Amino acid sequence: MSVKPPKQIEHIGIAVKDLEKSVQFYTEFIGLTCVGYETVESEKVRVAFLEIGETRLELLEATSEDSPIAQFIEKKGEGIHHIALQIDNSVKRLEFLKEQGVKLINEVPKQGAHGNLVAFLHPKSTNGVLLELCQPKGK
């Protein structure tokens, strides 16, 4: 099975304790533009997106103590949580990766922020990096 390479880095996810304080830092001191906030109930996070060129930073704040982001911060502290790659066909890509023996966190895509289809690859198969595959809504 042949799959197209990712189009670009869709976003870099950064786990933060205080979303408002973090947005303030990136907008006032770094000069980025915040393009919106969203709550993703399924992941128990509130996110803010900041534009930087063709990609974005996604700041993630836990909305619950049992959120994956809360658990990440407890273990590792604030910082880079994942890198999201923009792809065309998430179902086909996941099938291909599974056939290759890549460990998947999500075997089927689920709805993420902005209505995108997303799926995560386990860091044990990606040299320690949590990768998110992100298919834009409607593609």
PyMOL commands that set and color helices and strands:
alter all, ss='L'
color gray80, all
select helices_A, chain A and resi 19-29+41-43+68-76+90-99+113-115+123-125
alter helices_A, ss='H'
color red, helices_A
select strands_A, chain A and resi 8-15+33-40+45-52+55-62+79-86+110-111+117-121+131-135
alter strands_A, ss='S'
color yellow, strands_A
deselect
rebuild
show_as cartoon
